[in-house]
Amino acid sequence: MVARCKDIKRTLNFPRMQSLQQPSLSQLFAFGLQQPLSQNLLLHPRFSKNNTTTMAKQRLVVFGATGNQGGSVSRAVLDDPELSKRYAVRAITRDTSTAKAQDLKSRGADVVAADLDDPFSLPAALHGANFVFAITATSYEGHTRTIETRQATALIDEAIKQGASYIIWSSMSHPAKISSGKLAHAVHFDVKAEIETYLRAQPVKSAFFAPGSFMQNFTTMMAPRPSPANDGSYVLANVQRPETRLPLIDVTESGAWVSAILADPEAYDGAFFAAAEGLYSQVEIAEVLSRVSGKTVRHVQVDDEVYKGYLPEASREMLFEMNLLFREYGYYGESMERDVQWAKEQARGTLTGLEGFLRRIGWGLE
Ligand SMILES: NC(=O)c1ccc[n+]([C@@H]2O[C@H](COP(=O)([O-])OP(=O)(O)OC[C@H]3O[C@@H](n4cnc5c(N)ncnc54)[C@H](OP(=O)(O)O)[C@@H]3O)[C@@H](O)[C@H]2O)c1
């Protein structure tokens, strides 16, 4: 076990890890003194893995529990024979009466109402929390940096105040930083990375789950359209080059990475997970879409200005520059391939590829 932990620490030695500020000895003491002794001990794999029957469960508070990522995280823990013994799940939603909230309750979660826009609802949601899965949703109507920053800092600050010892943040790459300031409008990505920086500076352990592009997008905004040639074929039209690769994740498998963190939290303290099943070029994506649908799907690179015209006005610059990030720098920047491979190796359970995902959901083209 010790050797495995050491191996993981060594493998974690990525650029984003190296930039971490090491806490001073006094900070470590201050942190240790703030935490009940039992919590610190429980973070140690030797205690948390082997003594599950005798130790009290750790409370995991999951925000966005009725959504894609939080839902997956909740189910992954509730359905895992080992983790369900170690963690009690508290699922947070604004409306506890919905079918999704009730489903989580029937699986064994404690479902609690809270709203990130209502700071007074957060103490009860986070009372007694040991671990927190924290996430904010993009506002495509504008002001997402302001809104997400306000929500996330309120969540993080209250979690620490309530004694949480470990926060897993749904993060993202940092387009402004990756592009040396050239991309200044992909703020729905930037803000998640900025909150990551904020969290890393707090007196709490943390890990970062940064999902790739959802495979589910091919059923909505990234779905192929009928070809203008009107010949029964379809086009996957975007501004990417044919060889531009995208990290793809079936977002309902987010729990595979987050449960790996929860299984060994000490080992992953500070780690960044570029979470994707694999990297797919536009040509490869079109091939998979063709194979599954039985129709011809071709990738077509559209002129930048033409593409921009198709984007909704309120989020046009934001979504356009996100696409430029993918094409010019890579979704996670230059270390994308290495980071995705490393994160994939850590995932708990098997991951589904694009073809398997599309077949599973019965995807097709009319
Ligand atoms: N689409 C992609 O390819 C992609 C890729 C990477 C990252 N992302 C990021 O993923 C995030 C969305 O994650 P997701 O897909 O897991 O979410 P989702 O399925 O859209 O669900 C959003 C969740 O957030 C909760 N929520 C919304 N506003 C809230 C508030 N004020 N207080 C408390 N809870 C609130 C909702 O809960 P209730 O409604 O039950 O309260 C719901 O559970 C976005 O920020 C996006 O930028 C997307």
The ligand as an SDF file (V2000), in Angstrom:
LIG
                    3D

 48 52  0  0  0  0  0  0  0  0999 V2000
  -21.0710   20.4740  -21.9000 N   0  0  0  0  0  0  0  0  0  0  0  0
  -19.8010   20.1150  -21.8260 C   0  0  0  0  0  0  0  0  0  0  0  0
  -19.2510   19.4700  -22.7460 O   0  0  0  0  0  0  0  0  0  0  0  0
  -19.0030   20.4930  -20.6000 C   0  0  0  0  0  0  0  0  0  0  0  0
  -17.6690   20.0710  -20.5070 C   0  0  0  0  0  0  0  0  0  0  0  0
  -16.9410   20.3880  -19.3540 C   0  0  0  0  0  0  0  0  0  0  0  0
  -17.5310   21.1290  -18.3240 C   0  0  0  0  0  0  0  0  0  0  0  0
  -18.8190   21.5310  -18.4420 N   0  0  0  0  0  0  0  0  0  0  0  0
  -19.3830   22.3080  -17.3110 C   0  0  0  0  0  0  0  0  0  0  0  0
  -20.2580   21.4600  -16.6060 O   0  0  0  0  0  0  0  0  0  0  0  0
  -21.0790   22.2960  -15.8010 C   0  0  0  0  0  0  0  0  0  0  0  0
  -22.4540   21.6880  -15.7380 C   0  0  0  0  0  0  0  0  0  0  0  0
  -22.3330   20.4290  -15.1180 O   0  0  0  0  0  0  0  0  0  0  0  0
  -23.4320   19.3160  -15.2830 P   0  0  0  0  0  0  0  0  0  0  0  0
  -23.6440   19.0520  -16.7510 O   0  0  0  0  0  0  0  0  0  0  0  0
  -23.0570   18.2330  -14.3920 O   0  0  0  0  0  0  0  0  0  0  0  0
  -24.7140   20.0790  -14.6870 O   0  0  0  0  0  0  0  0  0  0  0  0
  -26.2200   19.9510  -15.1490 P   0  0  0  0  0  0  0  0  0  0  0  0
  -26.5450   18.5580  -15.5360 O   0  0  0  0  0  0  0  0  0  0  0  0
  -26.5120   21.0600  -16.1220 O   0  0  0  0  0  0  0  0  0  0  0  0
  -26.9710   20.2590  -13.7810 O   0  0  0  0  0  0  0  0  0  0  0  0
  -26.7600   21.4530  -13.0830 C   0  0  0  0  0  0  0  0  0  0  0  0
  -26.8440   21.1210  -11.6070 C   0  0  0  0  0  0  0  0  0  0  0  0
  -26.5470   22.2770  -10.8550 O   0  0  0  0  0  0  0  0  0  0  0  0
  -27.5450   22.4660   -9.8800 C   0  0  0  0  0  0  0  0  0  0  0  0
  -27.7190   23.8930   -9.6960 N   0  0  0  0  0  0  0  0  0  0  0  0
  -27.9190   24.8320  -10.6460 C   0  0  0  0  0  0  0  0  0  0  0  0
  -28.0200   26.0510  -10.0850 N   0  0  0  0  0  0  0  0  0  0  0  0
  -27.9060   25.8710   -8.7360 C   0  0  0  0  0  0  0  0  0  0  0  0
  -27.9450   26.7510   -7.6160 C   0  0  0  0  0  0  0  0  0  0  0  0
  -28.1420   28.0710   -7.7480 N   0  0  0  0  0  0  0  0  0  0  0  0
  -27.7730   26.2110   -6.3850 N   0  0  0  0  0  0  0  0  0  0  0  0
  -27.6030   24.8880   -6.2120 C   0  0  0  0  0  0  0  0  0  0  0  0
  -27.5640   24.0080   -7.2390 N   0  0  0  0  0  0  0  0  0  0  0  0
  -27.7150   24.5010   -8.4920 C   0  0  0  0  0  0  0  0  0  0  0  0
  -28.8080   21.7930  -10.4030 C   0  0  0  0  0  0  0  0  0  0  0  0
  -29.5460   21.3130   -9.3000 O   0  0  0  0  0  0  0  0  0  0  0  0
  -31.1110   21.5810   -9.0610 P   0  0  0  0  0  0  0  0  0  0  0  0
  -31.6990   22.1050  -10.3330 O   0  0  0  0  0  0  0  0  0  0  0  0
  -31.6600   20.2150   -8.6790 O   0  0  0  0  0  0  0  0  0  0  0  0
  -31.1450   22.5440   -7.9450 O   0  0  0  0  0  0  0  0  0  0  0  0
  -28.2100   20.6220  -11.1880 C   0  0  0  0  0  0  0  0  0  0  0  0
  -28.0190   19.5100  -10.3500 O   0  0  0  0  0  0  0  0  0  0  0  0
  -21.0950   23.6670  -16.4350 C   0  0  0  0  0  0  0  0  0  0  0  0
  -20.5260   24.6010  -15.5630 O   0  0  0  0  0  0  0  0  0  0  0  0
  -20.2380   23.4980  -17.6980 C   0  0  0  0  0  0  0  0  0  0  0  0
  -19.4460   24.6180  -17.9630 O   0  0  0  0  0  0  0  0  0  0  0  0
  -19.5800   21.2300  -19.5460 C   0  0  0  0  0  0  0  0  0  0  0  0
  1  2  1  0
  2  3  2  0
  2  4  1  0
  4  5  1  0
  4 48  2  0
  5  6  2  0
  6  7  1  0
  7  8  2  0
  8  9  1  0
  8 48  1  0
  9 10  1  0
  9 46  1  0
 10 11  1  0
 11 12  1  0
 11 44  1  0
 12 13  1  0
 13 14  1  0
 14 15  2  0
 14 16  1  0
 14 17  1  0
 17 18  1  0
 18 19  2  0
 18 20  1  0
 18 21  1  0
 21 22  1  0
 22 23  1  0
 23 24  1  0
 23 42  1  0
 24 25  1  0
 25 26  1  0
 25 36  1  0
 26 27  1  0
 26 35  1  0
 27 28  2  0
 28 29  1  0
 29 30  1  0
 29 35  2  0
 30 31  1  0
 30 32  2  0
 32 33  1  0
 33 34  2  0
 34 35  1  0
 36 37  1  0
 36 42  1  0
 37 38  1  0
 38 39  2  0
 38 40  1  0
 38 41  1  0
 42 43  1  0
 44 45  1  0
 44 46  1  0
 46 47  1  0
M  CHG  2   8   1  16  -1
M  END
$$$$
